[in-house]
Each structure stands twice: as C-alpha cells, then as structure tokens.
Amino acid sequence: MYKLLIRPILFWFDPEKVHYFIFSLIRFLSKIPGISFLFKIIYVVDDKRLETELFGLKFKNPVGLAAGFDKDALLYKELSNFGFGFIEIGTLTPKPQDGNPKKRLFRLKQDGAIINRMGFNNKGVQSVIERLKLNDGVLIGGNIGKNKLTPNENAVDDYVICFEALYEYVDYFVVNVSSPNTPNLRELQEKEPLTKLLQTLQDLNLARPKQKPILLKIAPDLTDEQLLDIIDIVNTTKIAGVIATNTTISREGLQSENKVEVGGLSGKPLTNRSNEVIRFLSEKSNKSFPIIGVGGIHSAQDAIDKLVAGASLIQLYTGFIYEGPSLVKEINKKILKTFNS
C-alpha cells in the first residue's frame, strides 16, 4: 500500500516539507486512543531471539533508526512503534542552528537515493533534554557534532558540551565527524585530531561512575589507509565501536537529474561501498570492536548482507523513506529466518 499509493503522492511534494508533514501526521495519529497499539500490532516483531546485547546494552532487535530523521528527539517514542529496536537522535550541536539555506534535500528517484546538505540543523542540545526525561524504555543514541561557526581547533569543546549535556539521557553516543555538509568537519577524521577528540571524550566517560558507549561514525569515502588508521584509533582510545557509514560525496553511476546537487548521498548507490567498509573494518581489526552498519538498506536481504559483512546492528534512513515502515518488520523476520532457523 505504501509504495503503490502513499509514496507516489508524497513524492510529488518537496521532501523537507513532506518530512515535517509526516512528523505532524504521526504525532496526531498517535494521540488517538488505540492507534499506537495498532502500529505495534502491525509493525513490531516481538521475539526474544532478536534481542542483541552489545557494549553493555540490550537491544530489542538489531534494526535501528539512523540519526538525522528525528534530530531533535521530537518523535522517538512514536517512531519506536514502527518496530525499531533503537532510535538515534541528532546530530545535535551546542547551540541551535538553522543549517544550510533551502532547498537542501533532494530525491533521486531513478537511483533510490537522497542528497542532503542540511548542515546539522537542530534546536541545540539543551532543547531535547526535557523530552528525553520522559523516555520510558526506548533505547536512545545521541549523535553529536560541532556548530558550523566553531573552528576545528575548538571543535573538541563543542563535543564535550554535548556529551556532558546528554550524558544522563542517552544510552550511547555517536561522534559525527563525517558529515560532508559542515565546512571542514571531515578534516577531524584525520588521525591526530580524531584521536585527541575521542580520547578527551573517553577520559570524561571513564571518570563517571557508569560509562556510556561511545561510537564513531565514519564516511564511506575513506581510503584503506585511513580505515586502518580508524582501527588503530578505536583500539587506542578504546571507544565502543564504529558506525559505517555516513553519506558519500561520490556521484558514480547516478542516473537522476539531481545528481549535480552538492551534499551527502544516501540510499541504494551506497549499499556496496558501505558493505565494503564494514567488511574491511571487521576483517582487518579481527572483529575487535562492534560495527553498526548503515547505508543503502532497501530490503531485508540488504540488511542480512550488512550483518554477514560484519555488522552487529543495522540502521535505516533512506530505505525507510523509499520502502516504508513495513521494511523494519521484513528485516526482523528475515533475521529470524536466516540466523535462527
């Protein structure tokens, strides 16, 4: 129904406006008595065999919602009713910022892809805390970044502010240095600044009575040499793991007119490269740390391929938009059939 009827209508309109419309619609529907329960009945696969324990956390199932969809933690409870095992909010920055000028979100229908140059638009890290205090069981990841106007030499301070503010309210952290839409941000992926950043956060983490897992989200555009550096950095700083991968700046093989737009590309064109990065990290590190796989998951088999490549968990974003909420259920059922039959 979604792909035949609902998606064609939604895809007639501006993607960013549709995003906010869908948010409003889900919020409205969820206030109607019985609707949230109905969503759970339709989409949630409740099976103990799907539970995944990783870095001290228990995930109801391995399928999560990637950062960027619910930046400001406005709808994490309602979105969990679509069957996700965890929700990642953000990217959040210390100060509110509007992000890049509109239009900044583009569908590439022929390619099953999206290009975005949102630019960390969010209401600031403090804005989410009151909503997160109301959380009653949704496993939440906090994706953190730096403000656009913060120079890279002061970037660590921004990440520290976000880390300290969110510490009591999220289950794990994701350090985002891989978005292509904040000027010079990806320079922080270089070995020296990245080690300094992660070690600073890890030192703060270890000083706490109870530590929170810290993960690093990396770009798919890194070379093998850079990926080897990532493995070394993770093992040196002893952070919990890696999320592979963020959006790409590559435009190889695209068919859609919008391929000329500047920004990060997500969706089907990213599938193979994301798998390559996951497999490389898993093999070259001798599986010394967990990997969350994200990028181009548009089918249940895509998800299985990520897990086989070396991912312990997976996340959806663009596939959720193109394929609809039933994708989460299809993936969880496929996982049960593949690994528990």
KEKE-330526 format. One record per residue (C-alpha): residue in three letters; z, x, y. Coordinates in steps of 0.1 Angstrom, whole numbers, plus 5000, padded with zeros to 4 digits. Layout:
<pts>
ALAZXY/...
</pts>
This chain:
<pts>
MET500050005000/TYR500950285024/LYS497750485020/LEU495550175018/LEU496949965046/ILE499750115067/ARG498450475071/PRO494950375084/ILE496550165111/LEU499050425121/PHE496350695122/TRP494450505149/PHE497150605174/ASP498550915190/PRO500551095163/GLU503551175185/LYS503750815197/VAL503450695161/HIS506350925152/TYR508750765177/PHE507450415168/ILE508250475131/PHE511750605141/SER512350295160/LEU511050075132/ILE513150245105/ARG516250215128/PHE515549845134/LEU514949765098/SER517949955086/LYS520249735107/ILE519049425089/PRO521649345061/GLY520349455027/ILE517349655039/SER518949995034/PHE519949894999/LEU516449774992/PHE514950105004/LYS517350284980/ILE516250054951/ILE512650124958/TYR512650494965/VAL515850664951/VAL515750824917/ASP519450844907/ASP519751074878/LYS522351344871/ARG519651564856/LEU518151604891/GLU521351754906/THR520852104917/GLU523652344925/LEU522752624949/PHE524652854972/GLY527852654965/LEU526352324974/LYS525452024951/PHE522051864959/LYS521551514945/ASN517951614939/PRO515751914948/VAL513551724973/GLY514451765010/LEU513051665043/ALA511951975063/ALA513152055098/GLY511051905127/PHE510951545115/ASP514451455127/LYS515051725153/ASP518051555170/ALA519751405139/LEU518951055151/LEU517950905117/TYR519251135090/LYS521250855072/GLU518350615072/LEU515950885061/SER518150975031/ASN517550615018/PHE513950725010/GLY515250934982/PHE515751284998/GLY518351504983/PHE519051665016/ILE517851645053/GLU517251945076/ILE517751875113/GLY516352075142/THR515152315153/LEU518052295178/THR518452525208/PRO521552585230/LYS520052395260/PRO517952085260/GLN514252155265/ASP511151935267/GLY508952155247/ASN505252225254/PRO503051995275/LYS501551695257/LYS499151645239/ARG500751875213/LEU500451715179/PHE497051675162/ARG495951525129/LEU493251705109/LYS492351415086/GLN489551585067/ASP491851865058/GLY495051665051/ALA496751875078/ILE498551865111/ILE498552115140/ASN501652105162/ARG502652305193/MET505752105200/GLY507752405212/PHE511252335200/ASN511552005220/ASN515151885214/LYS518151745233/GLY520252055228/VAL522752145201/GLN525651965216/SER523751635216/VAL523851605178/ILE527551665172/GLU528851305177/ARG526251175153/LEU526951435127/LYS530651345129/LEU529651005114/ASN528051165083/ASP529451015051/GLY527651205024/VAL524251325035/LEU523751695028/ILE522551835061/GLY520952165070/GLY520952285106/ASN517852465117/ILE518552675148/GLY516452865174/LYS516353015208/ASN515452845241/LYS511952925254/LEU513253095286/THR515753315267/PRO514253675265/ASN514153825230/GLU516754085239/ASN519253795244/ALA518053585215/VAL521053665193/ASP523253485219/ASP521353165215/TYR521553165178/VAL525253235180/ILE525852945203/CYS524052705179/PHE525852855149/GLU529252815164/ALA528552455177/LEU527152325144/TYR529452515120/GLU531852225112/TYR529051965109/VAL526252105087/ASP526252225051/TYR523852515056/PHE522052695084/VAL518452795088/VAL517453075112/ASN514052995126/VAL512253295139/SER508853195125/SER507552915147/PRO504353015165/ASN504952775194/THR507752965213/PRO506353265231/ASN507153595214/LEU509553425189/ARG507753575158/GLU508553925171/LEU512053855159/GLN510753875124/GLU510354255127/LYS512854445106/GLU515254585133/PRO515754275155/LEU515854045124/THR518454255107/LYS520554255138/LEU520353875142/LEU521153795107/GLN523954045104/THR525553905136/LEU525553555122/GLN526753665088/ASP529653865103/LEU530653545121/ASN530253355089/LEU532353595069/ALA535153575095/ARG535553205087/PRO537953075060/LYS534952895044/GLN531453045046/LYS528252835051/PRO525052945035/ILE522553105060/LEU518853095052/LEU515953255069/LYS512753055075/ILE509653285074/ALA505953255084/PRO503153245058/ASP501253495079/LEU503453795070/THR501854085052/ASP503054205018/GLU504754495035/GLN506554255059/LEU507654045029/LEU509154345013/ASP511054405045/ILE512254045043/ILE513554105008/ASP515354425019/ILE516854235049/VAL518153945028/ASN519754185003/THR521254405031/THR522754115051/LYS523553915020/ILE522453585035/ALA522053305011/GLY518253285008/VAL514853215023/ILE512752915033/ALA509052985026/THR507152885046/ASN506752765082/THR503452665097/THR500452915098/ILE498253035127/SER495353075102/ARG492452835105/GLU490552955074/GLY488352695057/LEU489152395080/GLN486652115085/SER488251895112/GLU487251905148/ASN490851955159/LYS490952295141/VAL490352455175/GLU493752345188/VAL496452605193/GLY499652575173/GLY501052585138/LEU499052435110/SER500852245082/GLY499652045052/LYS497152095024/PRO495552415037/LEU498952585035/THR499552494998/ASN498152814981/ARG499453065007/SER502952915006/ASN502952944968/GLU501753304970/VAL504653394993/ILE507153214971/ARG505853394940/PHE505853734958/LEU509353704970/SER510653574937/GLU508953844916/LYS509454144940/SER513154054945/ASN513754004908/LYS514953654918/SER517853804937/PHE518153514961/PRO517153144961/ILE513953014978/ILE513352674993/GLY509552604990/VAL507752415017/GLY504152395028/GLY501352165016/ILE503251944991/HIS501051634989/SER501551544953/ALA504151564925/GLN502151844909/ASP502252044942/ALA506052024940/ILE506052144904/ASP503852434914/LYS506352544940/LEU509152534915/VAL507152724889/ALA506252984915/GLY509953054921/ALA511452794944/SER514752634936/LEU514352344961/ILE511452204980/GLN510952025013/LEU508351785026/TYR506951715061/THR503251675064/GLY502851535029/PHE505451275037/ILE503351155066/TYR500051155047/GLU501151035013/GLY504050805023/PRO507650775012/SER506750704976/LEU505951074973/VAL509651164971/LYS510150934941/GLU506951054924/ILE508151414927/ASN511651344913/LYS510151154884/LYS507751434877/ILE510551694878/LEU512451494852/LYS509451464830/THR508451834834/PHE511852004831/ASN513951754812/SER511751604785/
</pts>
